[in-house]
Amino acid sequence: MSGSRLGVGVVGLGVGERHARAFAAHPACELRSLFDLDLSRSSTLASSLPPAATAASYEAMLSDPSIQVVAIASFDDAHYGQVVAALDAGKHVFVEKPLSRTLDELVDVKRRWSAAGGRLHLRSNLVLRAAPAYRWLRDQVAAGTFGEVYSFDGDYLYGRIHKITDGWRAAVDNYSVIEGGGVHLIDLMLWLTRQRPRAVTAAGSSVATRGSAFRYNDFVAATFDFDSGLIARITANFGCVQPHQHVVRVFGTGATFAYDDAGARWWQSRDPRLGAEPVGLPALPPDKGALVPEFVSAIVNDLDDRDETQAVFDGIAVCLAADRAVVSGRRELIEYI
C-alpha cells in the first residue's frame, strides 16, 4: 500500500468501539463504516468519529471498495462466518477472540486465508501480548535469563458471572470458557515459550452457575505437555468471586516470574533473604486496541507476518483440543493445521 489511507470498517460495537477508536486514531487509517445489530449504537458512535458512517448491513460493508480492513468484534458464534466472508471479499481482518469455534471452521479459515497467497493480513485481538511486563518477560526468556522453562501456570479469572448467566453467552450453543477467555492465557503460553504443546488433559465443572440459564462448564482446568518436558497448567474460571483478573507464573531453571494481585515480580535466587524483585511494568495492555498499530504496520509496510497468523491458528487448535479432552476424559493430541 502507498498513498491513500486504509479504509476501515468495524462490526460489533461493544469491545469493537475500542477497535474503532484505535483505527480512527491511527494516521494511516480512515474509519469509514460501522455496523452493530443495535443500529442506534452504530449511529451514535459514527457521529462522534467522522467521517465514519453507519453501514446498512455487514454485507454492505464488505461490498464497499473503499474499505480494505474489517475489524470483527461481534458475538463469538458469528466470528467464523464474518471472517471467511471478509477474506473472500479481499479484506484484511482483525478479529476478537476466538477466531473460530470448531476444527472444521478453523481449517476453512486457513484454507481461504491461504488462497490469498499472503496478500491478506489476519490477526486476532489477544491483547495480553501488548502488556509491557509480558513483552519484557518474552525477551528475558529468549535471552536465556530464565534458563530452561519447565512450567507455565495461567489462570483466567473472569469475575463477571452475570455475563454468562444473563447475557448472550447463555444463549449460544456450546459456549466454551476456554475459547472465550482461557485463549488469552493459551496464546500467552505459546508466545512466551515459543513452543507448542503436543497433548492435553482437562476437566470441567459447572458448580458456580448451577441452576442458572448457562448450560456449560463455567470452570475448566487443562494440563498441557510439550516435547521439551515443559508442563503448562491453564484454567478458565468464569464463576469466581473476585474482580476480573488473571494470574501467570513462569518457572525456569534460572529464574521465576509471577503476576497476580501483588503485581509483576521475579526471583533470580533461591536464597530466602533476597526475596522477589518488582518488574515495575504493567501486566495489562494499555487499551483493548493496543495491538491495532502493529496490525496496521504489517499492512502498510507489506510485511510478511504469516507466522503471526499461524500463531492464531495454533492457539485455537490448542483450545479445541482442551475442549475435546474435557468431553473425552482422556489425553488428547493437539491437531495443528
C-alpha contacts under 8 A as a table, 3 or more apart, distances in Angstrom:
res1	aa1	res2	aa2	distance
1	M	299	I	7.28
1	M	300	V	5.47
1	M	301	N	7.21
1	M	302	D	7.09
2	S	300	V	7.26
5	R	27	P	7.78
5	R	28	A	4.99
5	R	29	C	4.96
5	R	30	E	6.10
6	L	28	A	6.18
6	L	29	C	4.55
6	L	30	E	5.92
6	L	67	I	7.11
6	L	68	Q	6.10
6	L	69	V	7.03
7	G	29	C	6.03
7	G	30	E	5.04
7	G	31	L	6.02
7	G	32	R	6.02
7	G	66	S	5.73
7	G	67	I	4.25
7	G	68	Q	5.35
7	G	69	V	6.28
8	V	23	F	7.29
8	V	29	C	6.82
8	V	30	E	6.07
8	V	31	L	4.80
8	V	32	R	5.62
8	V	33	S	6.63
8	V	67	I	5.32
8	V	68	Q	6.20
8	V	69	V	4.75
8	V	70	V	5.82
8	V	71	A	7.50
9	G	31	L	6.33
9	G	32	R	5.88
9	G	33	S	4.42
9	G	34	L	5.66
9	G	35	F	7.93
9	G	61	M	6.68
9	G	67	I	6.43
9	G	69	V	6.31
9	G	70	V	4.88
9	G	71	A	6.26
10	V	13	L	7.46
10	V	16	G	6.70
10	V	19	H	7.42
10	V	20	A	6.26
10	V	33	S	6.41
10	V	34	L	5.00
10	V	35	F	6.36
10	V	70	V	5.74
10	V	71	A	4.66
10	V	72	I	6.04
10	V	73	A	7.56
11	V	16	G	6.88
11	V	34	L	5.99
11	V	35	F	4.76
11	V	36	D	5.83
11	V	58	Y	7.01
11	V	70	V	7.60
11	V	71	A	6.32
11	V	72	I	5.12
11	V	73	A	5.97
11	V	74	S	6.34
12	G	15	V	7.42
12	G	16	G	5.38
12	G	17	E	7.81
12	G	35	F	6.32
12	G	36	D	4.86
12	G	37	L	7.41
12	G	72	I	6.41
12	G	73	A	4.69
12	G	74	S	4.29
12	G	75	F	7.67
13	L	16	G	4.16
13	L	17	E	4.74
13	L	34	L	7.95
13	L	35	F	7.38
13	L	36	D	5.89
13	L	41	R	7.19
13	L	42	S	7.16
13	L	73	A	6.81
13	L	74	S	7.50
14	G	17	E	5.72
14	G	18	R	7.96
14	G	73	A	7.33
14	G	74	S	7.94
15	V	18	R	5.62
15	V	19	H	7.02
15	V	73	A	6.32
15	V	288	K	7.50
16	G	19	H	4.82
16	G	20	A	6.10
16	G	71	A	7.55
16	G	72	I	7.12
16	G	73	A	4.98
16	G	74	S	7.69
17	E	20	A	4.95
17	E	21	R	6.20
17	E	45	L	7.72
18	R	21	R	5.22
18	R	22	A	6.14
18	R	287	D	7.72
18	R	288	K	5.97
18	R	289	G	5.61
19	H	22	A	5.14
19	H	23	F	6.20
19	H	71	A	7.06
19	H	288	K	7.15
19	H	289	G	5.16
19	H	292	V	7.43
20	A	23	F	5.29
20	A	24	A	6.01
20	A	31	L	7.00
21	R	24	A	4.97
21	R	25	A	6.08
21	R	49	L	7.78
21	R	289	G	7.84
22	A	25	A	5.22
22	A	26	H	6.45
22	A	289	G	5.42
22	A	290	A	7.61
22	A	292	V	6.54
23	F	26	H	5.21
23	F	29	C	6.08
23	F	30	E	7.18
23	F	31	L	6.41
23	F	292	V	6.83
24	A	27	P	7.86
24	A	29	C	6.44
24	A	30	E	5.92
24	A	31	L	5.17
24	A	49	L	7.25
25	A	29	C	7.74
26	H	29	C	5.47
26	H	30	E	7.84
26	H	293	P	7.17
27	P	30	E	7.80
28	A	296	V	7.62
28	A	300	V	7.68
30	E	51	P	7.77
31	L	49	L	7.70
31	L	50	P	7.74
31	L	51	P	6.79
31	L	52	A	5.32
32	R	50	P	7.96
32	R	51	P	6.00
32	R	52	A	4.07
32	R	53	A	5.94
32	R	67	I	7.25
33	S	46	A	7.94
33	S	52	A	5.18
33	S	53	A	4.97
33	S	54	T	5.72
33	S	55	A	5.76
33	S	61	M	6.66
34	L	42	S	5.78
34	L	46	A	6.86
34	L	52	A	6.80
34	L	53	A	6.15
34	L	54	T	4.93
34	L	55	A	5.63
35	F	39	L	7.14
35	F	42	S	5.62
35	F	54	T	5.97
35	F	55	A	5.33
35	F	56	A	7.24
35	F	57	S	6.49
35	F	58	Y	6.48
35	F	61	M	7.97
36	D	39	L	5.73
36	D	41	R	6.76
36	D	42	S	5.67
38	D	41	R	5.47
38	D	42	S	6.85
39	L	42	S	5.04
39	L	43	S	6.31
39	L	54	T	7.81
40	S	43	S	5.15
40	S	44	T	6.03
41	R	44	T	5.22
41	R	45	L	6.22
42	S	45	L	5.42
42	S	46	A	6.02
42	S	54	T	5.69
43	S	46	A	5.00
43	S	47	S	6.13
43	S	53	A	7.27
43	S	54	T	5.65
44	T	47	S	5.33
44	T	48	S	6.76
45	L	48	S	5.26
45	L	49	L	6.35
46	A	49	L	5.13
46	A	50	P	6.26
46	A	51	P	7.55
46	A	52	A	5.08
46	A	53	A	5.35
46	A	54	T	6.35
47	S	50	P	6.20
47	S	52	A	7.48
47	S	53	A	7.71
49	L	52	A	5.81
50	P	53	A	7.41
55	A	58	Y	7.01
55	A	60	A	6.42
55	A	61	M	6.02
56	A	60	A	6.26
56	A	61	M	7.84
57	S	60	A	5.14
57	S	61	M	6.52
58	Y	61	M	5.04
58	Y	62	L	6.39
59	E	62	L	5.13
59	E	63	S	6.26
60	A	63	S	5.15
60	A	64	D	6.41
61	M	64	D	5.42
61	M	67	I	7.50
62	L	65	P	7.81
62	L	67	I	7.44
62	L	85	A	7.91
62	L	86	A	6.42
62	L	89	A	6.35
62	L	91	K	7.76
63	S	89	A	7.38
64	D	67	I	5.77
65	P	68	Q	7.28
67	I	70	V	7.49
67	I	91	K	7.62
68	Q	90	G	7.63
68	Q	91	K	5.13
68	Q	92	H	6.25
69	V	91	K	5.32
69	V	92	H	4.66
69	V	93	V	5.96
69	V	94	F	7.66
70	V	86	A	7.05
70	V	91	K	6.39
70	V	92	H	6.18
70	V	93	V	5.12
70	V	94	F	6.35
71	A	93	V	5.88
71	A	94	F	4.62
71	A	95	V	5.62
72	I	79	H	7.01
72	I	82	Q	7.44
72	I	83	V	7.60
72	I	93	V	7.44
72	I	94	F	6.25
72	I	95	V	4.57
72	I	96	E	6.16
73	A	79	H	7.73
73	A	95	V	6.18
73	A	96	E	5.21
74	S	78	A	6.33
74	S	79	H	6.63
74	S	96	E	7.84
75	F	78	A	5.57
75	F	79	H	6.91
75	F	168	W	7.77
76	D	79	H	5.54
76	D	97	K	7.36
76	D	98	P	6.46
76	D	100	S	7.73
76	D	101	R	7.91
76	D	180	G	7.55
77	D	80	Y	7.02
77	D	100	S	7.66
77	D	101	R	7.21
77	D	172	V	7.14
78	A	81	G	5.77
78	A	82	Q	6.24
79	H	82	Q	5.25
79	H	83	V	5.87
79	H	95	V	7.45
79	H	96	E	7.92
79	H	98	P	7.40
79	H	99	L	6.17
79	H	100	S	6.21
80	Y	83	V	5.16
80	Y	84	V	6.26
80	Y	99	L	6.41
80	Y	100	S	4.98
80	Y	101	R	7.57
80	Y	105	E	6.58
80	Y	109	V	7.43
81	G	84	V	5.50
81	G	85	A	6.15
82	Q	85	A	5.12
82	Q	86	A	6.12
83	V	86	A	5.17
83	V	87	L	6.22
83	V	93	V	6.92
83	V	95	V	7.60
83	V	99	L	7.86
83	V	109	V	7.40
84	V	87	L	5.04
84	V	88	D	6.01
84	V	108	D	7.92
84	V	109	V	5.95
84	V	112	R	6.86
85	A	88	D	5.12
85	A	89	A	6.19
86	A	89	A	4.98
86	A	90	G	6.41
86	A	91	K	5.33
86	A	92	H	7.42
86	A	93	V	6.96
87	L	90	G	5.06
87	L	91	K	5.40
87	L	92	H	6.87
87	L	93	V	7.26
87	L	112	R	6.71
87	L	113	W	6.43
87	L	120	L	7.47
88	D	91	K	7.53
88	D	112	R	7.04
90	G	120	L	7.13
91	K	120	L	6.74
92	H	120	L	5.12
92	H	121	H	4.98
92	H	122	L	6.08
93	V	120	L	7.74
93	V	121	H	6.28
93	V	122	L	4.83
93	V	123	R	6.47
94	F	122	L	5.94
94	F	123	R	5.01
94	F	124	S	5.71
94	F	125	N	6.98
94	F	295	F	7.76
95	V	98	P	7.93
95	V	99	L	6.61
95	V	122	L	7.84
95	V	123	R	6.36
95	V	124	S	4.74
95	V	125	N	6.04
96	E	99	L	6.87
96	E	124	S	5.48
96	E	125	N	4.93
96	E	126	L	7.53
97	K	100	S	7.95
97	K	124	S	5.99
97	K	125	N	6.20
97	K	126	L	6.83
97	K	179	E	7.43
97	K	180	G	6.80
97	K	183	V	7.57
98	P	101	R	6.80
98	P	124	S	7.60
98	P	179	E	5.77
98	P	180	G	6.32
98	P	183	V	7.45
98	P	316	I	7.12
99	L	106	L	7.69
99	L	124	S	6.64
99	L	312	V	7.69
99	L	316	I	7.18
100	S	105	E	5.95
100	S	106	L	5.81
100	S	316	I	7.34
101	R	105	E	6.77
101	R	106	L	7.44
101	R	179	E	7.25
101	R	316	I	7.87
101	R	320	L	7.54
102	T	105	E	5.21
102	T	106	L	6.27
102	T	320	L	6.87
103	L	106	L	4.95
103	L	107	V	6.12
103	L	317	A	7.19
103	L	320	L	7.04
104	D	107	V	5.19
104	D	108	D	6.22
105	E	108	D	5.07
105	E	109	V	6.18
106	L	109	V	5.16
106	L	110	K	6.29
106	L	313	F	7.09
106	L	316	I	7.73
106	L	317	A	7.92
107	V	110	K	5.24
107	V	111	R	6.14
107	V	337	I	6.77
108	D	111	R	5.01
108	D	112	R	6.26
109	V	112	R	5.32
109	V	113	W	6.06
110	K	113	W	5.02
110	K	114	S	5.82
110	K	313	F	7.69
110	K	337	I	8.00
111	R	114	S	5.14
111	R	115	A	6.16
112	R	115	A	5.07
112	R	116	A	6.96
113	W	116	A	5.58
113	W	117	G	7.51
113	W	118	G	7.62
113	W	120	L	6.99
113	W	122	L	7.86
114	S	117	G	5.39
114	S	118	G	6.66
116	A	119	R	5.55
116	A	120	L	6.25
117	G	120	L	7.72
118	G	121	H	7.27
118	G	304	D	7.38
118	G	306	R	6.88
121	H	295	F	7.86
121	H	298	A	7.62
121	H	299	I	6.77
121	H	305	D	7.42
121	H	306	R	7.78
121	H	309	T	7.63
122	L	309	T	5.83
123	R	295	F	7.15
123	R	308	E	7.30
123	R	309	T	5.84
123	R	312	V	6.93
124	S	312	V	6.53
125	N	288	K	7.98
125	N	289	G	7.96
125	N	291	L	6.79
126	L	129	R	6.45
126	L	184	H	5.87
126	L	187	D	7.14
127	V	130	A	5.41
127	V	131	A	7.33
127	V	184	H	7.57
127	V	285	P	6.30
127	V	288	K	6.58
127	V	289	G	7.91
127	V	290	A	6.92
127	V	291	L	6.58
128	L	131	A	5.33
128	L	134	Y	7.41
128	L	184	H	6.72
128	L	188	L	6.87
128	L	283	A	7.52
128	L	284	L	6.28
128	L	285	P	6.08
129	R	134	Y	6.53
129	R	135	R	6.80
129	R	188	L	6.68
129	R	191	W	7.84
129	R	285	P	7.66
130	A	134	Y	7.52
130	A	135	R	7.04
130	A	284	L	7.54
130	A	285	P	5.10
130	A	286	P	7.70
130	A	290	A	6.27
130	A	291	L	6.42
131	A	134	Y	5.51
131	A	135	R	6.42
131	A	282	P	6.36
131	A	283	A	5.05
131	A	284	L	4.76
131	A	285	P	4.16
131	A	286	P	7.14
132	P	135	R	5.11
132	P	136	W	6.18
132	P	281	L	5.79
132	P	282	P	5.81
132	P	283	A	6.25
132	P	284	L	7.46
132	P	285	P	7.14
133	A	136	W	5.15
133	A	137	L	6.10
133	A	264	A	7.14
133	A	279	V	7.09
133	A	280	G	7.82
133	A	281	L	4.90
133	A	282	P	5.46
133	A	283	A	4.89
133	A	284	L	7.87
134	Y	137	L	4.74
134	Y	138	R	5.98
134	Y	192	L	7.66
134	Y	283	A	6.37
135	R	138	R	5.18
135	R	139	D	6.39
136	W	139	D	5.27
136	W	140	Q	6.30
137	L	140	Q	5.02
137	L	141	V	6.16
137	L	192	L	7.33
138	R	141	V	5.18
138	R	142	A	6.15
138	R	191	W	7.63
138	R	192	L	4.92
138	R	193	T	7.49
139	D	142	A	5.10
139	D	143	A	6.09
140	Q	143	A	5.06
140	Q	144	G	6.41
140	Q	145	T	5.41
140	Q	146	F	6.81
141	V	144	G	5.29
141	V	145	T	5.88
141	V	146	F	5.50
141	V	147	G	7.48
141	V	149	V	7.86
141	V	192	L	7.26
141	V	193	T	7.26
142	A	145	T	7.67
144	G	147	G	5.05
144	G	148	E	7.50
145	T	254	G	6.42
145	T	255	A	6.99
146	F	149	V	6.55
146	F	251	F	7.65
146	F	252	G	4.95
146	F	253	T	6.24
146	F	254	G	4.47
146	F	255	A	4.61
146	F	256	T	7.04
147	G	252	G	5.52
147	G	253	T	4.96
147	G	254	G	4.58
147	G	255	A	7.06
148	E	252	G	5.14
148	E	253	T	5.34
148	E	254	G	7.23
149	V	152	F	7.84
149	V	193	T	7.55
149	V	230	L	6.64
149	V	250	V	7.23
149	V	251	F	5.78
149	V	252	G	3.93
149	V	253	T	6.50
150	Y	229	G	6.49
150	Y	230	L	4.19
150	Y	231	I	6.16
150	Y	251	F	6.06
150	Y	252	G	5.65
150	Y	253	T	7.52
151	S	230	L	5.55
151	S	231	I	5.04
151	S	232	A	5.52
151	S	233	R	7.98
151	S	249	R	7.99
151	S	250	V	5.90
151	S	251	F	5.08
151	S	252	G	7.02
152	F	189	M	6.90
152	F	230	L	7.76
152	F	231	I	6.60
152	F	232	A	4.54
152	F	233	R	6.36
152	F	248	V	7.46
152	F	249	R	5.85
152	F	250	V	4.70
152	F	251	F	6.47
153	D	232	A	5.72
153	D	233	R	4.87
153	D	234	I	5.84
153	D	247	V	7.76
153	D	248	V	5.56
153	D	249	R	5.00
153	D	250	V	6.45
154	G	185	L	5.80
154	G	232	A	8.00
154	G	233	R	6.37
154	G	234	I	4.71
154	G	235	T	6.49
154	G	246	H	7.29
154	G	247	V	5.52
154	G	248	V	4.53
154	G	249	R	6.56
155	D	182	G	7.72
155	D	185	L	7.21
155	D	234	I	5.67
155	D	235	T	4.81
155	D	236	A	6.21
155	D	237	N	7.30
155	D	246	H	5.46
155	D	247	V	4.98
155	D	248	V	6.61
156	Y	181	G	6.61
156	Y	182	G	5.74
156	Y	184	H	7.78
156	Y	185	L	6.82
156	Y	234	I	7.79
156	Y	235	T	6.04
156	Y	236	A	4.86
156	Y	237	N	5.90
156	Y	238	F	7.87
156	Y	245	Q	6.76
156	Y	246	H	4.75
156	Y	247	V	6.80
157	L	236	A	6.54
157	L	237	N	5.04
157	L	238	F	6.17
157	L	240	C	6.48
157	L	242	Q	7.85
157	L	243	P	7.84
157	L	244	H	5.78
157	L	245	Q	5.14
157	L	246	H	5.32
157	L	247	V	7.85
158	Y	161	I	7.51
158	Y	181	G	7.58
158	Y	236	A	7.67
158	Y	237	N	6.03
158	Y	238	F	4.60
158	Y	239	G	6.98
158	Y	240	C	6.85
158	Y	243	P	7.36
158	Y	244	H	4.87
158	Y	245	Q	6.54
158	Y	246	H	7.96
159	G	237	N	7.88
159	G	238	F	6.01
159	G	239	G	6.13
159	G	240	C	5.24
159	G	241	V	5.98
159	G	242	Q	5.30
159	G	243	P	4.91
159	G	244	H	4.66
159	G	245	Q	7.45
160	R	163	K	5.77
160	R	164	I	7.67
160	R	238	F	6.77
160	R	239	G	7.06
160	R	240	C	7.98
160	R	243	P	7.46
160	R	244	H	6.92
161	I	164	I	5.61
161	I	165	T	6.35
161	I	209	T	7.84
161	I	238	F	6.11
161	I	239	G	5.14
161	I	240	C	7.56
162	H	165	T	5.05
162	H	166	D	5.39
162	H	167	G	6.86
163	K	166	D	5.62
163	K	167	G	4.70
163	K	168	W	7.45
163	K	169	R	6.90
164	I	167	G	5.56
164	I	168	W	7.19
164	I	169	R	5.08
164	I	170	A	5.29
164	I	214	F	6.12
164	I	238	F	7.95
165	T	169	R	7.49
165	T	170	A	5.59
165	T	209	T	7.05
165	T	212	S	5.91
165	T	213	A	5.43
165	T	214	F	5.00
166	D	169	R	7.79
166	D	170	A	6.36
166	D	213	A	7.12
166	D	214	F	7.91
167	G	170	A	5.96
167	G	171	A	7.64
168	W	171	A	5.33
168	W	172	V	6.54
169	R	172	V	5.26
169	R	175	Y	6.53
169	R	214	F	7.59
170	A	175	Y	7.77
170	A	213	A	5.96
170	A	214	F	4.62
170	A	215	R	6.96
171	A	214	F	7.68
172	V	175	Y	5.81
174	N	216	Y	6.98
175	Y	180	G	7.68
175	Y	216	Y	6.71
176	S	179	E	5.29
176	S	180	G	5.87
176	S	216	Y	7.45
176	S	217	N	7.47
176	S	323	D	7.57
177	V	180	G	4.80
177	V	181	G	5.57
177	V	182	G	6.35
177	V	217	N	7.27
177	V	218	D	6.42
177	V	219	F	7.17
177	V	220	V	7.25
177	V	236	A	5.95
177	V	237	N	7.62
177	V	238	F	7.05
178	I	181	G	5.51
178	I	182	G	4.18
178	I	183	V	5.75
178	I	220	V	7.02
178	I	235	T	7.88
178	I	236	A	5.76
178	I	319	C	6.09
178	I	322	A	7.69
178	I	323	D	7.30
179	E	182	G	6.02
179	E	183	V	5.24
179	E	316	I	7.31
179	E	319	C	5.86
179	E	320	L	7.61
180	G	183	V	6.61
181	G	184	H	5.99
181	G	185	L	7.95
181	G	236	A	6.41
182	G	185	L	5.47
182	G	186	I	6.31
182	G	234	I	7.30
182	G	235	T	6.58
182	G	236	A	4.84
182	G	319	C	7.91
183	V	186	I	4.83
183	V	187	D	5.91
183	V	315	G	6.90
183	V	316	I	7.36
183	V	319	C	6.49
184	H	187	D	5.28
184	H	188	L	6.23
185	L	188	L	4.90
185	L	189	M	6.04
185	L	234	I	7.00
186	I	189	M	5.02
186	I	190	L	6.37
186	I	234	I	7.30
186	I	315	G	6.39
186	I	318	V	7.51
186	I	319	C	7.48
187	D	190	L	5.20
187	D	191	W	5.99
187	D	311	A	8.00
187	D	312	V	7.82
187	D	315	G	5.54
188	L	191	W	5.02
188	L	192	L	5.81
189	M	192	L	5.48
189	M	193	T	6.05
189	M	232	A	7.84
190	L	193	T	5.53
190	L	194	R	5.44
190	L	195	Q	5.64
190	L	196	R	6.07
190	L	311	A	7.97
190	L	315	G	7.46
191	W	194	R	5.29
191	W	195	Q	7.67
195	Q	226	F	7.63
196	R	226	F	6.70
196	R	314	D	7.90
197	P	200	V	7.73
197	P	224	F	5.98
197	P	225	D	5.46
197	P	226	F	4.34
197	P	227	D	7.14
197	P	318	V	7.83
197	P	334	I	7.46
198	R	224	F	7.44
198	R	225	D	6.09
198	R	226	F	5.39
198	R	227	D	6.78
198	R	333	L	5.96
198	R	334	I	5.67
199	A	224	F	5.80
199	A	225	D	5.69
199	A	226	F	7.30
199	A	321	A	7.78
199	A	331	R	6.55
199	A	332	E	5.41
199	A	333	L	4.22
199	A	334	I	5.27
200	V	222	A	6.64
200	V	223	T	5.53
200	V	224	F	4.43
200	V	225	D	6.45
200	V	321	A	6.83
200	V	322	A	6.01
200	V	325	A	6.77
200	V	331	R	5.46
200	V	332	E	5.34
200	V	333	L	6.57
200	V	334	I	7.26
201	T	222	A	5.74
201	T	223	T	5.38
201	T	224	F	6.70
201	T	322	A	6.76
201	T	325	A	5.47
201	T	326	V	7.35
201	T	329	G	7.31
201	T	330	R	6.17
201	T	331	R	4.58
201	T	332	E	6.40
202	A	220	V	7.00
202	A	221	A	5.56
202	A	222	A	4.14
202	A	223	T	6.22
202	A	322	A	6.03
202	A	323	D	7.57
202	A	325	A	5.28
202	A	326	V	4.95
202	A	329	G	7.01
202	A	330	R	7.85
202	A	331	R	7.78
203	A	220	V	5.74
203	A	221	A	5.59
203	A	222	A	6.64
203	A	325	A	7.27
203	A	326	V	4.72
203	A	327	V	7.99
203	A	329	G	7.03
204	G	217	N	5.70
204	G	218	D	7.51
204	G	219	F	5.44
204	G	220	V	4.16
204	G	221	A	6.32
204	G	326	V	6.12
205	S	217	N	4.96
205	S	218	D	6.29
205	S	219	F	5.34
205	S	220	V	6.59
206	S	209	T	5.69
206	S	210	R	6.03
206	S	216	Y	6.51
206	S	217	N	4.49
206	S	218	D	5.01
206	S	219	F	6.36
207	V	210	R	5.23
207	V	218	D	7.52
208	A	218	D	6.83
208	A	239	G	5.26
208	A	240	C	7.61
209	T	212	S	5.49
209	T	214	F	6.51
209	T	218	D	6.79
209	T	239	G	6.91
210	R	214	F	7.97
212	S	215	R	7.70
217	N	220	V	6.79
218	D	236	A	7.70
218	D	237	N	6.31
218	D	238	F	5.31
218	D	239	G	6.07
219	F	235	T	7.18
219	F	236	A	5.61
219	F	237	N	4.63
219	F	238	F	6.19
219	F	239	G	7.14
220	V	235	T	5.53
220	V	236	A	5.32
220	V	237	N	6.69
220	V	326	V	7.84
221	A	233	R	7.27
221	A	234	I	5.90
221	A	235	T	4.34
221	A	236	A	6.66
222	A	233	R	5.73
222	A	234	I	5.33
222	A	235	T	6.21
222	A	322	A	6.37
223	T	231	I	7.07
223	T	232	A	5.66
223	T	233	R	4.50
223	T	234	I	6.51
224	F	231	I	5.71
224	F	232	A	5.03
224	F	233	R	6.36
225	D	229	G	6.88
225	D	230	L	6.17
225	D	231	I	4.84
225	D	232	A	6.60
226	F	229	G	5.48
226	F	230	L	5.26
226	F	231	I	6.40
227	D	230	L	7.29
237	N	240	C	6.02
242	Q	245	Q	7.99
245	Q	260	D	7.89
246	H	260	D	6.67
247	V	258	A	7.59
247	V	259	Y	5.51
247	V	260	D	4.78
247	V	261	D	7.98
248	V	257	F	7.86
248	V	258	A	5.67
248	V	259	Y	5.14
248	V	260	D	6.83
249	R	256	T	7.35
249	R	257	F	5.49
249	R	258	A	4.36
249	R	259	Y	6.42
250	V	256	T	5.67
250	V	257	F	5.05
250	V	258	A	6.54
251	F	255	A	6.51
251	F	256	T	4.63
251	F	257	F	6.60
252	G	255	A	5.27
252	G	256	T	5.93
254	G	268	Q	6.47
254	G	269	S	7.91
255	A	266	W	7.08
255	A	267	W	5.55
255	A	268	Q	4.61
255	A	269	S	7.04
256	T	266	W	5.47
256	T	267	W	5.16
256	T	268	Q	6.76
257	F	264	A	7.46
257	F	265	R	5.95
257	F	266	W	4.31
257	F	267	W	6.56
258	A	263	G	7.86
258	A	264	A	5.80
258	A	265	R	5.60
258	A	266	W	6.19
259	Y	262	A	7.08
259	Y	263	G	5.32
259	Y	264	A	4.32
259	Y	265	R	6.52
259	Y	283	A	7.32
260	D	263	G	5.42
260	D	264	A	6.88
263	G	278	P	7.73
263	G	282	P	7.86
263	G	283	A	7.80
264	A	278	P	6.16
264	A	279	V	5.50
264	A	280	G	7.00
264	A	281	L	7.09
264	A	282	P	7.25
264	A	283	A	6.75
265	R	276	A	6.10
265	R	277	E	5.45
265	R	278	P	4.21
265	R	279	V	4.85
265	R	280	G	7.71
266	W	276	A	5.37
266	W	277	E	5.36
266	W	278	P	6.49
266	W	279	V	6.72
267	W	270	R	7.63
267	W	275	G	6.77
267	W	276	A	4.90
267	W	277	E	6.26
268	Q	276	A	7.94
269	S	274	L	7.16
269	S	275	G	7.93
271	D	274	L	5.74
271	D	275	G	7.38
272	P	275	G	5.80
282	P	285	P	7.49
285	P	288	K	7.07
285	P	290	A	6.57
286	P	290	A	6.40
287	D	290	A	5.20
288	K	291	L	7.76
289	G	292	V	5.51
290	A	293	P	6.95
291	L	294	E	5.66
291	L	295	F	6.50
292	V	295	F	5.12
292	V	296	V	6.13
293	P	296	V	5.12
293	P	297	S	6.03
294	E	297	S	5.00
294	E	298	A	6.29
295	F	298	A	5.29
295	F	299	I	6.66
296	V	299	I	5.19
296	V	300	V	6.08
297	S	300	V	5.12
297	S	301	N	5.80
297	S	302	D	7.98
297	S	303	L	7.88
298	A	301	N	5.46
298	A	302	D	5.68
298	A	303	L	4.82
298	A	304	D	7.44
298	A	305	D	6.87
299	I	302	D	5.02
299	I	303	L	6.57
300	V	303	L	7.92
304	D	307	D	7.97
305	D	308	E	5.33
305	D	309	T	6.75
306	R	309	T	5.05
306	R	310	Q	6.13
307	D	310	Q	4.97
307	D	311	A	6.22
308	E	311	A	5.10
308	E	312	V	6.71
309	T	312	V	5.12
309	T	313	F	6.61
310	Q	313	F	5.01
310	Q	314	D	6.12
311	A	314	D	4.91
311	A	315	G	6.17
312	V	315	G	5.23
312	V	316	I	6.52
313	F	316	I	5.37
313	F	317	A	6.22
313	F	336	Y	7.74
313	F	337	I	7.25
314	D	317	A	5.03
314	D	318	V	6.27
314	D	336	Y	6.09
314	D	337	I	7.44
315	G	318	V	5.19
315	G	319	C	6.36
316	I	319	C	4.97
316	I	320	L	6.12
317	A	320	L	5.18
317	A	321	A	6.26
317	A	334	I	6.65
317	A	335	E	6.22
317	A	336	Y	5.76
317	A	337	I	7.66
318	V	321	A	5.18
318	V	322	A	6.33
318	V	334	I	6.09
318	V	335	E	7.78
318	V	336	Y	7.88
319	C	322	A	5.14
319	C	323	D	6.36
320	L	323	D	5.11
320	L	324	R	6.24
321	A	324	R	5.00
321	A	325	A	6.17
321	A	332	E	6.26
321	A	333	L	7.01
321	A	334	I	5.42
321	A	335	E	7.29
322	A	325	A	5.05
322	A	326	V	6.40
322	A	332	E	7.55
323	D	326	V	5.17
323	D	327	V	6.61
324	R	327	V	5.24
324	R	328	S	6.07
324	R	332	E	7.05
325	A	328	S	5.07
325	A	329	G	5.45
325	A	330	R	5.60
325	A	331	R	6.13
325	A	332	E	5.58
326	V	329	G	5.49
326	V	330	R	7.76
